[in-house]
């Protein structure tokens, strides 16, 4: 059992990273192996919307013509039995690096020219995912007034996962290093344990 985390925050050791570490620690305690990918450390080009990756039918991801680090990230994600996706909120949505990553997930859709909208290549969402979002706004407002949580859940679905839990951390910008509250950490540990159970 392997759980992989994709971190879209710009701060290593920040709020999102701390909560993800708690999720992964609980998963390890439950017997899983874990790994973490920081998107800020990877070379990811912008999607040019050429749609070459969407033209051929099939259940696997389409081939992207861009030569960067995205294929390696997706190879690691596809080998994982569960995922954690984390981002902070900037301008009412996910960070730019997480948005860039999410846009490149178009390769998991079949969308030939002439078709009005894309279709997921593989609709089986058997792997579990946890979404972690932090924001300067209160947690409830973050869920209701930003598109961050929905985008992250959609990204998880594109990757063949069903989101089993969302952790939203509010009021996360009042100091350079915020302390994460015990309720959030408790939820992170619970979800890490659930991730380690595998397919849903």
C-alpha positions as a Python dict, from the first residue, in 0.01 Angstrom:
ca = {
    (1, 'X'): (0, 0, 0),
    (2, 'X'): (148, 333, -107),
    (3, 'X'): (8, 682, -45),
    (4, 'X'): (144, 970, -251),
    (5, 'X'): (97, 1341, -172),
    (6, 'X'): (103, 1627, -422),
    (7, 'X'): (183, 1957, -252),
    (8, 'X'): (78, 2272, -436),
    (9, 'X'): (172, 2516, -162),
    (10, 'X'): (467, 2750, -206),
    (11, 'X'): (587, 2704, 154),
    (12, 'X'): (763, 2389, 264),
    (13, 'X'): (689, 2337, 630),
    (14, 'X'): (387, 2566, 613),
    (15, 'X'): (28, 2494, 709),
    (16, 'X'): (-61, 2273, 412),
    (17, 'X'): (266, 2082, 436),
    (18, 'X'): (224, 2029, 811),
    (19, 'X'): (-126, 1887, 772),
    (20, 'X'): (-19, 1663, 484),
    (21, 'X'): (269, 1533, 699),
    (22, 'X'): (15, 1441, 967),
    (23, 'X'): (-199, 1253, 713),
    (24, 'X'): (104, 1065, 582),
    (25, 'X'): (233, 985, 931),
    (26, 'X'): (-100, 826, 1022),
    (27, 'X'): (-100, 630, 697),
    (28, 'X'): (250, 499, 775),
    (29, 'X'): (141, 405, 1125),
    (30, 'X'): (-141, 204, 965),
    (31, 'X'): (110, 15, 751),
    (32, 'X'): (132, 217, 429),
    (33, 'X'): (440, 351, 256),
    (34, 'X'): (429, 720, 166),
    (35, 'X'): (593, 975, -62),
    (36, 'X'): (553, 1345, -126),
    (37, 'X'): (598, 1558, -438),
    (38, 'X'): (641, 1935, -415),
    (39, 'X'): (515, 2093, -736),
    (40, 'X'): (741, 2395, -683),
    (41, 'X'): (1040, 2162, -726),
    (42, 'X'): (921, 2021, -1057),
    (43, 'X'): (935, 2159, -1409),
    (44, 'X'): (575, 2173, -1534),
    (45, 'X'): (497, 2360, -1855),
    (46, 'X'): (166, 2534, -1918),
    (47, 'X'): (-94, 2332, -2107),
    (48, 'X'): (-114, 2480, -2458),
    (49, 'X'): (-457, 2327, -2525),
    (50, 'X'): (-327, 2151, -2836),
    (51, 'X'): (-541, 1853, -2724),
    (52, 'X'): (-307, 1595, -2877),
    (53, 'X'): (-338, 1397, -2553),
    (54, 'X'): (-718, 1373, -2587),
    (55, 'X'): (-759, 1244, -2942),
    (56, 'X'): (-709, 868, -2904),
    (57, 'X'): (-961, 654, -2721),
    (58, 'X'): (-851, 425, -2440),
    (59, 'X'): (-845, 391, -2062),
    (60, 'X'): (-486, 510, -2009),
    (61, 'X'): (-374, 871, -2018),
    (62, 'X'): (-303, 1033, -2351),
    (63, 'X'): (51, 1124, -2452),
    (64, 'X'): (143, 1491, -2406),
    (65, 'X'): (396, 1639, -2653),
    (66, 'X'): (546, 1870, -2389),
    (67, 'X'): (881, 1754, -2255),
    (68, 'X'): (895, 1836, -1885),
    (69, 'X'): (851, 1670, -1547),
    (70, 'X'): (476, 1610, -1567),
    (71, 'X'): (498, 1254, -1701),
    (72, 'X'): (719, 1152, -1410),
    (73, 'X'): (474, 1299, -1160),
    (74, 'X'): (182, 1119, -1321),
    (75, 'X'): (374, 790, -1330),
    (76, 'X'): (424, 820, -953),
    (77, 'X'): (60, 913, -899),
    (78, 'X'): (-62, 617, -1104),
    (79, 'X'): (148, 376, -898),
    (80, 'X'): (-4, 503, -573),
    (81, 'X'): (-293, 331, -398),
    (82, 'X'): (-419, 659, -254),
    (83, 'X'): (-353, 1031, -288),
    (84, 'X'): (-334, 1348, -86),
    (85, 'X'): (-372, 1675, -277),
    (86, 'X'): (-290, 1999, -97),
    (87, 'X'): (-291, 2368, -183),
    (88, 'X'): (-326, 2708, -27),
    (89, 'X'): (-577, 2958, -168),
    (90, 'X'): (-462, 3257, -374),
    (91, 'X'): (-708, 3493, -544),
    (92, 'X'): (-1006, 3272, -451),
    (93, 'X'): (-866, 2954, -604),
    (94, 'X'): (-571, 2716, -587),
    (95, 'X'): (-213, 2832, -630),
    (96, 'X'): (-81, 2890, -981),
    (97, 'X'): (143, 2583, -963),
    (98, 'X'): (-149, 2360, -859),
    (99, 'X'): (-367, 2510, -1133),
    (100, 'X'): (-93, 2439, -1387),
    (101, 'X'): (-78, 2078, -1265),
    (102, 'X'): (-458, 2043, -1277),
    (103, 'X'): (-485, 2178, -1630),
    (104, 'X'): (-237, 1917, -1748),
    (105, 'X'): (-471, 1642, -1625),
    (106, 'X'): (-664, 1684, -1949),
    (107, 'X'): (-464, 1383, -2070),
    (108, 'X'): (-707, 1164, -1873),
    (109, 'X'): (-996, 1273, -2096),
    (110, 'X'): (-1111, 1166, -2441),
    (111, 'X'): (-1200, 1479, -2638),
    (112, 'X'): (-1159, 1451, -3013),
    (113, 'X'): (-1222, 1758, -3226),
    (114, 'X'): (-1593, 1790, -3294),
    (115, 'X'): (-1700, 1653, -2954),
    (116, 'X'): (-1860, 1930, -2746),
    (117, 'X'): (-1710, 1833, -2411),
    (118, 'X'): (-1450, 1588, -2279),
    (119, 'X'): (-1524, 1247, -2129),
    (120, 'X'): (-1316, 1079, -1863),
    (121, 'X'): (-1123, 787, -2008),
    (122, 'X'): (-1165, 581, -1692),
    (123, 'X'): (-1467, 647, -1471),
    (124, 'X'): (-1367, 391, -1207),
    (125, 'X'): (-1278, 589, -897),
    (126, 'X'): (-1157, 311, -670),
    (127, 'X'): (-859, 482, -507),
    (128, 'X'): (-917, 709, -206),
    (129, 'X'): (-802, 1072, -195),
    (130, 'X'): (-783, 1340, 70),
    (131, 'X'): (-790, 1710, -15),
    (132, 'X'): (-616, 1971, 203),
    (133, 'X'): (-685, 2343, 151),
    (134, 'X'): (-567, 2637, 362),
    (135, 'X'): (-686, 2997, 334),
    (136, 'X'): (-665, 3337, 500),
    (137, 'X'): (-1046, 3337, 505),
    (138, 'X'): (-1253, 3135, 755),
    (139, 'X'): (-1284, 2769, 659),
    (140, 'X'): (-1657, 2787, 584),
    (141, 'X'): (-1612, 3089, 357),
    (142, 'X'): (-1327, 2910, 180),
    (143, 'X'): (-1557, 2621, 99),
    (144, 'X'): (-1851, 2839, -7),
    (145, 'X'): (-1687, 3136, -180),
    (146, 'X'): (-1379, 2994, -352),
    (147, 'X'): (-1341, 2729, -619),
    (148, 'X'): (-1042, 2566, -452),
    (149, 'X'): (-1206, 2264, -291),
    (150, 'X'): (-1412, 2180, -598),
    (151, 'X'): (-1110, 2210, -826),
    (152, 'X'): (-907, 1979, -603),
    (153, 'X'): (-1184, 1720, -589),
    (154, 'X'): (-1219, 1739, -968),
    (155, 'X'): (-843, 1687, -1002),
    (156, 'X'): (-865, 1382, -778),
    (157, 'X'): (-1146, 1245, -993),
    (158, 'X'): (-942, 1298, -1310),
    (159, 'X'): (-668, 1091, -1147),
    (160, 'X'): (-911, 806, -1081),
    (161, 'X'): (-976, 881, -715),
    (162, 'X'): (-1278, 937, -496),
    (163, 'X'): (-1234, 1205, -232),
    (164, 'X'): (-1302, 1051, 110),
    (165, 'X'): (-1233, 1365, 308),
    (166, 'X'): (-1158, 1737, 285),
    (167, 'X'): (-954, 1932, 539),
    (168, 'X'): (-1009, 2307, 515),
    (169, 'X'): (-787, 2523, 735),
    (170, 'X'): (-915, 2877, 778),
    (171, 'X'): (-757, 3198, 915),
    (172, 'X'): (-418, 3066, 808),
    (173, 'X'): (-239, 3394, 735),
    (174, 'X'): (-217, 3580, 1064),
    (175, 'X'): (149, 3492, 1124),
    (176, 'X'): (448, 3365, 918),
    (177, 'X'): (429, 3026, 1093),
    (178, 'X'): (81, 2921, 1201),
    (179, 'X'): (11, 2658, 1461),
    (180, 'X'): (-230, 2396, 1328),
    (181, 'X'): (-514, 2332, 1571),
    (182, 'X'): (-571, 1995, 1742),
    (183, 'X'): (-906, 1935, 1570),
    (184, 'X'): (-747, 1970, 1226),
    (185, 'X'): (-459, 1740, 1321),
    (186, 'X'): (-702, 1482, 1462),
    (187, 'X'): (-898, 1483, 1137),
    (188, 'X'): (-574, 1453, 939),
    (189, 'X'): (-474, 1145, 1138),
    (190, 'X'): (-816, 986, 1092),
    (191, 'X'): (-810, 1042, 717),
    (192, 'X'): (-454, 911, 693),
    (193, 'X'): (-566, 590, 861),
    (194, 'X'): (-859, 559, 620),
    (195, 'X'): (-629, 616, 320),
    (196, 'X'): (-413, 325, 431),
    (197, 'X'): (-711, 91, 402),
    (198, 'X'): (-692, 119, 26),
    (199, 'X'): (-960, 101, -245),
    (200, 'X'): (-1305, 240, -175),
}
